């Protein structure tokens, strides 16, 4: 006597098998690197490759475990502490991120690491961001760092609701470095939040002129067009954003919603 699986169960098992195959395929590079590391446990290059892959797959806990192994081998390497802080920041553990950025800075007072920490403080409305920027500006005369500090100040003022000072800081940032694309976006966000969609649209269009391959510039144009009930231009810009960044799922969802 023959027995037949119910059709729904058949599809479930087939999909489950397919999913397992996909997981095995995606985990293959990780397993291969782990095998190589087992053979060469002192290889920094191999372990960093593994951390990079784990990071790209949002496997932050595993990446942090591997990073701790590197730190144990060289606890005076500022870059290790910086990478560890970055992983914590991506995993949304802000407190641990700040602690580890500070450790990195104690080992090597890099303006790049200081700016990363300052920007994180600014996002959380902590005026320590301004103090760090002041220290950078008095120590380094590079025009790039001046633009970075102005941007961080703009973020701090924007997050604390002082939009006038935020706009002033972003304008100075752009005057210092015309191609500072994220400063344009932050300016646009301020007007978008105020529901001044026409003004925001002007700024996002300017951002696209500065960098024609920057997906977010088109995505936010689309958001403005949608708010202005211009469905045709909204869809066109969502599609352009998605063409430039296939991982921009919000654009994909918006296109489905509007069509």
Buried (B, 14 or more C-beta within 10 A) or exposed (E): EEEEEEEEEEEEEEEEEEEEEEEEEEBEBBEEBBEBBEEEEEBEEBBBBBBEBBBEBEBBEBBBEBBEEBBEEEEEBBBBBBBBBBBBBEBEBBEBBBBBBBBBBEBEEBBEBBBBBBBBBBBEBBEBBBEBBEBBBEEBEEEEBBBBBBBBBBBBBBBBEBBEBBBBBBBBBBEBBEEBBBBBBBBBBBBBEEEBBEBBBBBBBBBBEBEEEBBBBBBBBBBBBBBBEBEEBBBBBBBBBBEBBEEBEBBBEBBEEBE
